[in-house]
Amino acid sequence: MAEPPARGVLSTLPLGVTVSDSDDGEKRDGPAGGDAAAGSADDPAADRVPVRVRHGDGEVTLRVRRGTVLRDALLAADRSTEPVPDLSPYASATERLNCGGRGLCATCGVRVIEGPAATHWHDRLAERFGHPRLSCQVTVDGPMTVALVTDKRVWGGRADP
């Protein structure tokens, strides 16, 4: 029988994403995580960084491997089971109707509160005019805070919990 996750861990997901309900600095790997010391070259958790996701119900902290695309991390967390809230960057109509992360449809927008500077042309324009950035064009390289966009005017709003 698998050992239950450590206190505060909701689940461990593909792509090295760990979802937790807190970020107090304790190492919190789920069943797929190892017991190696933090910072060890063999420790997969040593290469994970916190990504705080603000959503309609509050805030969740993901532990994401460096180099992961933000869209992929959000979708991996969203596919997990309860009690993780809706963490998809998409509105209900665009869950299936999107460009698959190629930066073409502009349906995966999130607000980057703290994080990397915009590098994609769309994100630079969005940042300049105060619009959301494309999560498919944001690479997680360090700690960041993002807010899910709740007012998706063109494709419909996010579903109310």
C-alpha atoms as a printed R data frame, in Angstrom:
    type eleno elety resid chain resno       x      y       z
1   ATOM     1    CA   MET     A     1   0.000  0.000   0.000
2   ATOM     2    CA   ALA     A     2   1.363  3.424  -0.957
3   ATOM     3    CA   GLU     A     3   2.374  5.767   1.791
4   ATOM     4    CA   PRO     A     4   0.087  8.848   2.072
5   ATOM     5    CA   PRO     A     5   1.515 12.209   0.979
6   ATOM     6    CA   ALA     A     6   3.235 14.420   3.542
7   ATOM     7    CA   ARG     A     7   1.148 16.957   5.436
8   ATOM     8    CA   GLY     A     8   0.109 19.792   3.150
9   ATOM     9    CA   VAL     A     9   0.640 17.888  -0.106
10  ATOM    10    CA   LEU     A    10  -2.504 17.395  -2.107
11  ATOM    11    CA   SER     A    11  -0.980 15.290  -4.880
12  ATOM    12    CA   THR     A    12   2.078 14.643  -7.027
13  ATOM    13    CA   LEU     A    13   1.505 14.938 -10.764
14  ATOM    14    CA   PRO     A    14   3.258 14.312 -14.082
15  ATOM    15    CA   LEU     A    15   5.908 16.805 -15.239
16  ATOM    16    CA   GLY     A    16   7.314 16.932 -11.718
17  ATOM    17    CA   VAL     A    17   4.471 19.152 -10.488
18  ATOM    18    CA   THR     A    18   3.547 18.857  -6.818
19  ATOM    19    CA   VAL     A    19   0.429 20.638  -5.582
20  ATOM    20    CA   SER     A    20   0.322 21.775  -1.976
21  ATOM    21    CA   ASP     A    21  -1.937 23.902   0.121
22  ATOM    22    CA   SER     A    22   0.960 25.741   1.766
23  ATOM    23    CA   ASP     A    23   4.492 26.973   1.066
24  ATOM    24    CA   ASP     A    24   6.252 27.155   4.413
25  ATOM    25    CA   GLY     A    25   9.581 25.921   3.111
26  ATOM    26    CA   GLU     A    26   9.218 22.297   4.218
27  ATOM    27    CA   LYS     A    27  10.062 19.598   1.704
28  ATOM    28    CA   ARG     A    28   6.745 18.059   0.697
29  ATOM    29    CA   ASP     A    29   7.113 15.394  -1.972
30  ATOM    30    CA   GLY     A    30   4.211 13.071  -2.576
31  ATOM    31    CA   PRO     A    31   4.377  9.329  -3.153
32  ATOM    32    CA   ALA     A    32   6.390  9.767  -6.372
33  ATOM    33    CA   GLY     A    33   8.998 11.918  -4.639
34  ATOM    34    CA   GLY     A    34  12.257 10.716  -3.184
35  ATOM    35    CA   ASP     A    35  13.839 10.960   0.210
36  ATOM    36    CA   ALA     A    36  17.150 12.416  -0.951
37  ATOM    37    CA   ALA     A    37  18.438 15.478   0.857
38  ATOM    38    CA   ALA     A    38  17.377 18.805  -0.641
39  ATOM    39    CA   GLY     A    39  20.008 20.171  -2.966
40  ATOM    40    CA   SER     A    40  21.414 16.760  -3.848
41  ATOM    41    CA   ALA     A    41  22.277 16.221  -7.515
42  ATOM    42    CA   ASP     A    42  20.121 13.068  -7.467
43  ATOM    43    CA   ASP     A    43  17.142 14.803  -5.859
44  ATOM    44    CA   PRO     A    44  14.449 15.610  -8.430
45  ATOM    45    CA   ALA     A    45  12.766 17.929  -5.906
46  ATOM    46    CA   ALA     A    46  15.893 20.101  -5.728
47  ATOM    47    CA   ASP     A    47  15.150 21.369  -9.231
48  ATOM    48    CA   ARG     A    48  11.559 22.361  -8.409
49  ATOM    49    CA   VAL     A    49  10.470 25.904  -7.759
50  ATOM    50    CA   PRO     A    50   7.287 27.267  -6.171
51  ATOM    51    CA   VAL     A    51   4.588 28.633  -8.443
52  ATOM    52    CA   ARG     A    52   1.754 30.290  -6.570
53  ATOM    53    CA   VAL     A    53  -1.532 30.206  -8.442
54  ATOM    54    CA   ARG     A    54  -4.277 32.593  -7.397
55  ATOM    55    CA   HIS     A    55  -7.744 31.427  -8.342
56  ATOM    56    CA   GLY     A    56 -11.345 32.182  -7.422
57  ATOM    57    CA   ASP     A    57 -11.146 30.120  -4.219
58  ATOM    58    CA   GLY     A    58  -7.810 31.390  -2.917
59  ATOM    59    CA   GLU     A    59  -4.259 30.334  -3.677
60  ATOM    60    CA   VAL     A    60  -2.466 27.043  -4.323
61  ATOM    61    CA   THR     A    61   1.281 26.467  -4.484
62  ATOM    62    CA   LEU     A    62   2.666 24.163  -7.157
63  ATOM    63    CA   ARG     A    63   6.228 22.823  -7.012
64  ATOM    64    CA   VAL     A    64   7.269 22.760 -10.678
65  ATOM    65    CA   ARG     A    65  10.441 21.501 -12.354
66  ATOM    66    CA   ARG     A    66  12.538 24.268 -13.866
67  ATOM    67    CA   GLY     A    67  12.032 24.481 -17.614
68  ATOM    68    CA   THR     A    68   8.394 23.362 -17.531
69  ATOM    69    CA   VAL     A    69   5.956 25.436 -19.577
70  ATOM    70    CA   LEU     A    70   3.469 27.140 -17.234
71  ATOM    71    CA   ARG     A    71   0.475 25.992 -19.312
72  ATOM    72    CA   ASP     A    72   1.573 22.359 -18.992
73  ATOM    73    CA   ALA     A    73   2.046 22.665 -15.223
74  ATOM    74    CA   LEU     A    74  -1.396 24.250 -14.792
75  ATOM    75    CA   LEU     A    75  -3.070 21.576 -16.916
76  ATOM    76    CA   ALA     A    76  -1.279 18.776 -15.034
77  ATOM    77    CA   ALA     A    77  -2.461 20.242 -11.722
78  ATOM    78    CA   ASP     A    78  -5.977 20.737 -13.086
79  ATOM    79    CA   ARG     A    79  -6.229 17.070 -14.151
80  ATOM    80    CA   SER     A    80  -5.543 15.862 -10.625
81  ATOM    81    CA   THR     A    81  -8.316 14.831  -8.277
82  ATOM    82    CA   GLU     A    82 -10.083 16.871  -5.622
83  ATOM    83    CA   PRO     A    83  -9.561 18.942  -3.503
84  ATOM    84    CA   VAL     A    84  -7.424 20.788  -6.048
85  ATOM    85    CA   PRO     A    85  -9.500 23.638  -7.521
86  ATOM    86    CA   ASP     A    86  -9.921 24.436 -11.223
87  ATOM    87    CA   LEU     A    87  -6.384 25.416 -12.268
88  ATOM    88    CA   SER     A    88  -6.819 25.277 -16.043
89  ATOM    89    CA   PRO     A    89  -5.779 28.467 -17.846
90  ATOM    90    CA   TYR     A    90  -8.692 27.938 -20.246
91  ATOM    91    CA   ALA     A    91 -12.356 28.951 -20.148
92  ATOM    92    CA   SER     A    92 -14.899 26.155 -20.515
93  ATOM    93    CA   ALA     A    93 -15.274 26.555 -24.316
94  ATOM    94    CA   THR     A    94 -11.523 26.558 -24.936
95  ATOM    95    CA   GLU     A    95 -10.615 23.431 -22.938
96  ATOM    96    CA   ARG     A    96 -10.698 21.579 -26.254
97  ATOM    97    CA   LEU     A    97 -10.721 24.484 -28.711
98  ATOM    98    CA   ASN     A    98  -7.191 25.838 -28.454
99  ATOM    99    CA   CYS     A    99  -3.916 25.775 -30.387
100 ATOM   100    CA   GLY     A   100  -2.265 23.215 -28.090
101 ATOM   101    CA   GLY     A   101   0.298 25.604 -26.656
102 ATOM   102    CA   ARG     A   102   1.738 27.099 -29.834
103 ATOM   103    CA   GLY     A   103   1.013 30.734 -28.909
104 ATOM   104    CA   LEU     A   104  -1.541 31.256 -31.674
105 ATOM   105    CA   CYS     A   105  -5.012 31.385 -30.131
106 ATOM   106    CA   ALA     A   106  -4.476 33.575 -27.021
107 ATOM   107    CA   THR     A   107  -6.919 31.496 -24.949
108 ATOM   108    CA   CYS     A   108  -4.530 30.408 -22.152
109 ATOM   109    CA   GLY     A   109  -3.935 33.858 -20.701
110 ATOM   110    CA   VAL     A   110  -2.886 34.306 -17.078
111 ATOM   111    CA   ARG     A   111  -1.747 37.346 -15.146
112 ATOM   112    CA   VAL     A   112   1.895 37.031 -14.105
113 ATOM   113    CA   ILE     A   113   2.142 38.887 -10.794
114 ATOM   114    CA   GLU     A   114   5.783 37.938 -10.138
115 ATOM   115    CA   GLY     A   115   7.890 36.058 -12.610
116 ATOM   116    CA   PRO     A   116   9.963 36.184 -15.767
117 ATOM   117    CA   ALA     A   117   9.934 39.094 -18.171
118 ATOM   118    CA   ALA     A   118   7.923 38.679 -21.357
119 ATOM   119    CA   THR     A   119   9.865 37.236 -24.289
120 ATOM   120    CA   HIS     A   120   7.108 36.282 -26.772
121 ATOM   121    CA   TRP     A   121   5.885 39.150 -28.984
122 ATOM   122    CA   HIS     A   122   2.287 38.631 -27.836
123 ATOM   123    CA   ASP     A   123   3.297 38.713 -24.184
124 ATOM   124    CA   ARG     A   124   5.331 41.895 -24.639
125 ATOM   125    CA   LEU     A   125   2.297 43.634 -26.169
126 ATOM   126    CA   ALA     A   126  -0.038 42.208 -23.539
127 ATOM   127    CA   GLU     A   127   2.249 43.404 -20.749
128 ATOM   128    CA   ARG     A   128   2.499 46.845 -22.323
129 ATOM   129    CA   PHE     A   129  -1.290 47.261 -22.503
130 ATOM   130    CA   GLY     A   130  -2.212 45.416 -19.295
131 ATOM   131    CA   HIS     A   131  -3.612 42.232 -20.835
132 ATOM   132    CA   PRO     A   132  -2.963 38.640 -19.669
133 ATOM   133    CA   ARG     A   133   0.138 36.777 -20.854
134 ATOM   134    CA   LEU     A   134   0.018 33.438 -22.653
135 ATOM   135    CA   SER     A   135   0.778 30.643 -20.197
136 ATOM   136    CA   CYS     A   136   1.999 28.515 -23.118
137 ATOM   137    CA   GLN     A   137   4.820 31.002 -23.697
138 ATOM   138    CA   VAL     A   138   5.979 31.283 -20.060
139 ATOM   139    CA   THR     A   139   8.728 28.911 -18.922
140 ATOM   140    CA   VAL     A   140   9.040 28.294 -15.190
141 ATOM   141    CA   ASP     A   141  12.661 29.077 -14.364
142 ATOM   142    CA   GLY     A   142  12.242 30.448 -10.855
143 ATOM   143    CA   PRO     A   143   9.630 31.214  -8.211
144 ATOM   144    CA   MET     A   144   6.601 32.994  -9.585
145 ATOM   145    CA   THR     A   145   3.059 34.065  -8.775
146 ATOM   146    CA   VAL     A   146   0.275 33.964 -11.344
147 ATOM   147    CA   ALA     A   147  -3.440 34.705 -11.245
148 ATOM   148    CA   LEU     A   148  -5.946 32.834 -13.362
149 ATOM   149    CA   VAL     A   149  -8.031 35.128 -15.556
150 ATOM   150    CA   THR     A   150 -11.695 34.976 -14.587
151 ATOM   151    CA   ASP     A   151 -13.086 37.375 -17.184
152 ATOM   152    CA   LYS     A   152 -12.537 35.511 -20.457
153 ATOM   153    CA   ARG     A   153 -14.841 37.745 -22.498
154 ATOM   154    CA   VAL     A   154 -14.410 36.209 -25.958
155 ATOM   155    CA   TRP     A   155 -14.586 32.531 -24.997
156 ATOM   156    CA   GLY     A   156 -16.879 32.671 -21.979
157 ATOM   157    CA   GLY     A   157 -16.073 32.920 -18.283
158 ATOM   158    CA   ARG     A   158 -14.647 30.301 -15.998
159 ATOM   159    CA   ALA     A   159 -17.149 27.937 -14.452
160 ATOM   160    CA   ASP     A   160 -18.284 28.900 -10.969
161 ATOM   161    CA   PRO     A   161 -17.408 26.271  -8.344
